[in-house]
Amino acid sequence: MTAEEINENILKALEEIRPFLNSDGGDIQLVSVEDGKHVKVRLEGACNSCSVSHMTLKAGVETTIKKYVPQIETVVNVA
């Protein structure tokens, strides 16, 4: 995949997960993709201060992104 395709597919993944985050008063934004395999996102709203945001990031966000872009190795939340 080209860098543009990777970004497009990550944005599609975020659109898939966004309704679940929105239902809890949160949201997510793509910050960057490094080396085509490391994704930085920003959890916003209620997700930013939620005690289970780490589980949401790994079980929900990372899994969904990897479904769209299998070569992604890490997904991290940045403040």
C-alpha positions in Angstrom: 0.0 0.0 0.0 1.1 3.5 -0.7 1.3 6.1 2.2 -1.9 7.7 0.8 -3.7 4.3 0.8 -2.6 3.6 4.3 -3.9 7.0 5.5 -7.2 6.5 3.6 -7.7 3.1 5.1 -6.9 4.2 8.6 -9.4 7.0 8.3 -12.0 4.4 7.1 -11.2 2.4 10.2 -11.7 5.4 12.5 -15.0 6.1 10.8 -16.1 2.6 11.7 -15.1 2.9 15.3 -16.2 6.6 15.8 -20.0 5.9 16.4 -19.1 3.6 19.4 -16.8 6.3 20.8 -19.4 9.1 20.1 -22.1 7.1 22.0 -19.9 7.4 25.2 -19.2 11.1 24.6 -15.8 10.6 23.0 -14.1 10.9 19.7 -10.8 10.0 17.9 -8.5 11.8 15.5 -5.6 10.6 13.4 -2.4 12.4 14.4 0.2 10.7 12.3 1.4 7.5 10.6 5.1 6.8 11.0 7.1 4.5 8.7 3.8 3.1 7.4 3.4 0.9 10.5 3.1 3.1 13.6 -0.1 5.0 14.1 -0.6 7.9 16.6 -4.2 8.9 17.4 -5.7 11.3 19.9 -8.7 10.1 22.0 -10.9 13.1 22.7 -13.8 14.0 24.9 -14.9 11.4 27.5 -12.4 8.9 26.0 -9.5 11.2 27.0 -10.2 10.7 30.7 -11.9 7.3 30.7 -10.2 4.7 33.0 -10.7 2.0 30.3 -9.4 4.0 27.4 -6.3 1.8 27.1 -8.6 -1.2 26.6 -10.6 0.7 24.1 -7.4 1.7 22.2 -6.1 -1.9 22.0 -9.3 -3.9 21.7 -11.3 -1.5 19.6 -9.2 1.0 17.8 -6.1 -1.1 17.1 -8.0 -4.1 16.0 -10.2 -2.1 13.6 -7.2 -0.3 12.1 -5.3 -3.6 11.6 -8.4 -5.0 9.9 -8.1 -2.2 7.3 -4.2 -2.0 7.2 -2.7 -5.4 8.4 0.9 -4.1 8.4 0.2 -1.7 11.2 2.3 -2.7 14.2 1.4 -0.2 16.9 -1.4 2.2 17.7 -0.8 4.7 20.5 -2.7 7.6 22.0 -1.0 10.9 22.3 -2.1 13.8 24.4 
